[in-house]
Amino acid sequence: MYGGDEVGAIVADIGRCNARIGWAGEDAPKSVFPSVVGIAGDKKFIGNQEISFRRDGCEISSAYKSCTEPEFDNWSSCLGHGMKSLGAVAEEHPLLVTEPIGMIDTHREKLLEILMEKYNFPAVFVAKTPVLSAFMHGKSSALVVEMGDSNACVTPVVEGYALSKPSQRGHIGGRHLTAMLANILEAEQPIRPGYSIVKKVAANSNEVTVTDATGIDKTTDTYSRFSRDVIIRDIKEQMFEVSDVVLNFESLHTIPSSSYELPDGKVINCSTDRFRLSELLFNSEAVKPEELEKAGLPPKDELKTLQGLCFEAAQATDTDSKRDVLNNIIMAGGSTMMPGFRDRLESSLRETSNDMLRVRVLHTPSNTDRRMAAWMGGSILASLGTFQQMWISKQEYMDGGSALVHTKCP
């Protein structure tokens, strides 16, 4: 027996932005950290504490080359760090690992090869993130809207299987909203990461003075951008909201502002942009062409809205499945946590839907569940007694090779 009380299975969800690793059957992962590797010379640095410490010449490299292609050395290093944080020995525990929809066959095989031959796990299962997100909600059929770091992906899940061909990808992801916000904020003042400043508190008055840090001239551009983006992403997560109706650009001046204190003590205020940029997910007219270009996005006539992606994915399924998936729309990913996101998605879908088709976006118990939906679904799945026959055992791998992943993990 691989799961259950005798031998605890491990669940690893290594995404483009964060890695989440923990024990099957638990409510939350034990270890959550950025899915990047700091590389300085022949040394690697992984995890929240290691990455937050600035080092001369340290380059930041992602665990993914693209939204569906792992950078296998970095991906493996992130897994190794997560295993270490659990205090787990790979040879003693089966592993359920997630994969994004659309990963090509050779990459899936390489993934299984690493897990079996480098780490020597006794059993492995590779599960697609949309299926796990649906499973977290107790659904075998659903339309899963994943707002990832790189882009949005909408996938029909029917009877527990992710349908790759109808799946739709958009251009806009969380990193593009972050980039647009960064361009706006830094046009007024630079965002200074914590490592670039020194704070001193006067003993008598408790007055804080901020000066530029010295000895940081060998900081790499990749580390500087990573540290800046951590701050911008936090500003976005705290400030951004989604209008419940199509945004009226003529009344933007009535939107109340929200403030944020930067590490250097300066306070920034954001009002219209915190609604305007999020509006881009539902309305390609929300931002200026130059803003799209600076964020690395195509022209607005090439952008697809979330509601458009949802209906393209649903229309590509058969008639019976279409009704099921549109009645069970599931949100996953950090950008879906913006206040108002669910209501706007549902209203936008209803405006463009056939009246004969019922559209329902499911409520999620908490925002944390949206961010960690795939990991939580994997935790539930890997702890079920009925799942234990699904593992690819080490012996099966030795007999059938890495191509076994296509038949046992469709």
N, C-alpha and C positions, 0 to 999 in steps of 0.2 A: 504493500500500500504506500503510495507516494504522498497523499494529502492526509488531512485529519489530524488526530492527536499524536499518532506515532511519529510521523515525519512532517514537519511544517514546510509547506511550499512557500516559495518566495515569488513575489509579483514585482516586476520592473517595468516602468513606463518611462522610457527615455525619449523625451520630445525635443523639439527644436529649441525651446526656451528653457525648460526645466526638466530635471530627472526626479522621479518619485519611486522609491524602493521600500518595500516592507513585507510583512508576513500576510499570507492568505488568511482570510477569516477575520482580520482586524478592520476597524472602521476607517483608519487613515494610515498612510505610509509612515514609517519610522524616520525616513531620511528624504528630505526635499532640498535640492540644491541646483544651481544653474548648470545646464548641460553644456558646459564649456571646459576647456583645459587650458591652464596657463603653462606656457612652455618657455623656460629660461635655460639655455644651454641644453644639457642632457637631463634636466629635471622637469618633472611635471607637477602641477599644483591644481588640485580639484577640491571643490566643496566651498561652502560659504565663507569659512574662516580663512582658508588658504588663498582664495581668490580676492578677498577684500584687502589683503596686505599687498601693497605696491612693491614691486621688485624691479631693479634696473634690467632693461632688456627683455622683460617678460611679455611674450606675445599671447594674445587670446585667440583660441581656435575652437570652432563649434564642433559638436558631435554630429552635425549633419552638413553635407555639402549643399543640399537642396531639401525641399520639404519631404521628398520621398527617397533620398539617397544618403545613407549614413556615411560619415567619415569614420571608417571602421576602427582605426586605432583609437581615436578619441571616444567613440561610442563605447568601445570595450573598456577604456580607462574609467569612464563614468560608471559603468557597471561594477568594475572592480572596487571603486571607491564606495559605492552603495553597499556592496557585500561586506566590506570592511567595517562600515558603520553599523551593520547589523550584527557583527561578530559571527558571521556565518561562514561555514566551509562549503564551497560549491559542491564538492563530491557527496555531501550528505543531504542535499535538498533539491527537489525538483524546482524548475523555474518556469513560470508563465511570463512571457515577455510580449510587449505590444509592438505592433507595426502600423504605420500609416497606410491608408488605402492607396493603391497605385504603385507600391514598391515592385520593381521588376523581379523576375524569377531568379536571376543570377544573384541579386542582392539578398533575397530571402534565403537562398542556399548558403551564401557566405555567412549570414547571420547564424544559421543553425550550425554551420561548421565551427565557428568561433566558440559557440556555447558548449558544444560537445567535445571539441578537441583541445581548445585552449583552457577552458574552465572545467571540463570533465563533469558537467552536471549529469546526474543519473537519469534524468528525464526532462524533456522540454516541451512546451507548447507555445506556438506563435499565434497570437490573436490580434485581429484587426480592431483598431480603436473604436470605429462606429458600432461594432457588435457589442463591445464591452460597455459603451455608454448606454446603449439600449438595454442591456442586461441589468445595469445599475438601476434602471427605472422599472425593472420587472417586465420588460417588453421584448417579445421575440420578433415583432415587426414594427418598424418606426422609420421616420425620416430624420436622420441625425445631422444637425447643423453644427459643424465644428469650426469655431473661430480660432485658428491657430496663429502662431507668430508670423508665419510666412504668407498665409492666405486663408480664405474660407473654403471649406469643403463640405458639400452636401451629399449624403450617401443614403440610398434606400437600403434598409435592412429588412429582409423578408424571411420569416421562419428561421431566424438565427444566422442567416448568411448575408454578408455584405455584397451588394450587387455592384461590381466594379464598373461595368460599362455605362450604366445610367448615372454614375457618380459625377458630380460637377464641381469644378474648381474655379474660384474667382481669383482676382489679382490681389485683393486687399487683405492684409493680415494685420495683426497687432503691431508689428514693427513699422508698418507704413504710417499708422496713426501716430506712433511715437516719433518717427522721423519728421512728420509735418509739424507736430507740436514743438519739437526741438528747433526747427528752422524759425518758427515764429518767436519763441522765447529768446533764442540767441541773437536775433536781430536787434534786441533791446539791450541784453546784457549776457555775458558768457555764463554758462552753468559750470560752476567750479566744484569738482568732486572733493570729497573729504581729504584725500591724500595731498591735495594741492594747497591746503591752507593750514595755518596754525592758530589755534584759539588760546587766548590767555585771559584769565579771570583776575581782576584786581582784588587784592585781599581786603581792602578797605570798603570799596563800594560795590563789589560784585559785578562791576562793569566788564563786559566782554570785549576784547579787542581781537581783530582778525588780521593776520598778515599772510603774505605769500610764503609757502613752504620753500625751503632751499634744498638743493641736492636731488632734484627730481627731473633734471634735464634729460636723463636717459630713459624716461618713461616712453614706451612705444605708443604709436597711434592707436593700435588695436586695443591696448589696455585703457587708454584715455577715453576712447569712444564707448567701450564697455562700461566704464565707471560712470560716464555721463548718462548713458542710456538707462542705467539702473535708477537714477534720480528722475529722469524724464518719465520713465514707465510708472514710477510711484506717483508722480504728479497726475498722470493720465488716469490711473486707477482711482485716485482720490477725488478727482474733479469731474471727469467726463460723465455726461448723462445723455440719454437718447430721448428726443422729443416723442411724445406719444402720437403725434400727428405730423404730417409733412410740415417741415419748418418754414415759417413765414419769415423770409429774409428781411422784409421791411420792418419787422418788429423786434429784430435782434437786440436793439438798444435797451429793451425792457428786461432782458435776462439779467438776473442778479449775478454779481461776480463772486468768485470763491478764491480764497487766498491760500498760499503755501509758503512755508519758510524753508529756504534753501540752507544747505550746510554752512554757508558763510554768514548766515543770519539775515540775509536780505529776504524780503517778502515780495512775492510776485502775485499778481491778481489776474484771474482769467474769467472772462464772462462769456462773450459770444462764441469764442473758439471751442469751448468745452462742449457745446451743442453742435456747432457747425461741422467740426471734423468728424464726429460720430455719425452725423447725418449722411456722410459719404457712403456708408454701408447700404443705405436705402435709397439714395438719391445722388446720382453722379454729377448733378449740377451744383452740389454743395460747396465745392472748392474751386479755386482758380486753376487754369491749365498749368501755370508755372509751379504751383504747389505740388501738383501731381508729378511733374517732371523732376523736381528736386527730391521727392521721396522715392524715386525710382519706379513710378507707376506709368502705365501707358496713357494715351489720351482718353478723355472721358467717354468718347463714343465707343471705346473698346472695353470699358468697364461693365461688369454685370452686377446688378443689385442682388442682395441676399434673397429677396422674394423671387427674383427672376431665376436664380440658381435653384431654389426650392422647386419651382414649378417645372423647370426643365428636367430635373431629376425625377420628379413624380410622374411626369408625362411619359417618361421612357420605361416605366414599369407597366405590367399588365393591369387591366381594368380593376380586378378585384384587389390587387395589392395596392393600387393607387389610393383607394378609399382608406385602407388600413394605415398606410404611412402618413397621409395627410391628416388623419385623425390622431396621430401620435407623433408629433414633431418634438424632437428632443434637442436641447441646447447643450453644448459642451465647449470648453475653452475659456481662457481668461477674459477675452473681450466681451463675452456674453454676460459678464457680471455687471456691466454698466447699468445703473438704474434706468428703468424704462425700456430695456432691450426686449424683453419678452412681449410686452404689450404692443410695442411698435411692430415687431415681427409678425405677430398675429393679425394686427389690423391691416398691415400692408399685404399680407397674403389673402385676407378676406376681400380686399378691394379688387384684387386681380383674379380671384378664383371663380370657377363655375358655381353658381348657386346650388347646384345639385350635389356638390362635394363639400362635406363638412371639414373645416380647417380648425385644428386645435393644437396650440403650443402648450406642452405640459409644464406645469409648475414644478420647480425644483425645490426641495426642502431648504436648501441653503446655497449661497454663492460658492462656498467651498466645494459642494458637490459638483457644480458645473466645471470648476477648474480641475478637479481630480476625478471626473466621471469615469474615464477609461481605467484608471488604477482601481477605483472602487468596484467597478464591474468585474475586473480581473480577480480582485480579492474574494468576491462572492463566488465566482465561477470555480476558481481553483480549490475552494474549500468544500465543494459539493462531492458527496460520495459517488454520484452518478457520473461525475466528470473524470474519475480516476482512470477509466479505460481509454481516455482520449490522449494521454501523454505519448510522446515519442520517446521510447526507452532507449538507453544507450545501446542495448543489443540490437534493437530494430534499426538504429542508425548505422551500426557496424555492418548489418546485413544489407540495408537498402540504400545507404548513402544520403547525401544532403537533399537529393530530389524528393525524398520522402515528405518534406515539408509541404509540397503541393497537394498531396493526397490526404495527409492527416491533419493539415491546417489550411483548409481551402479558404 
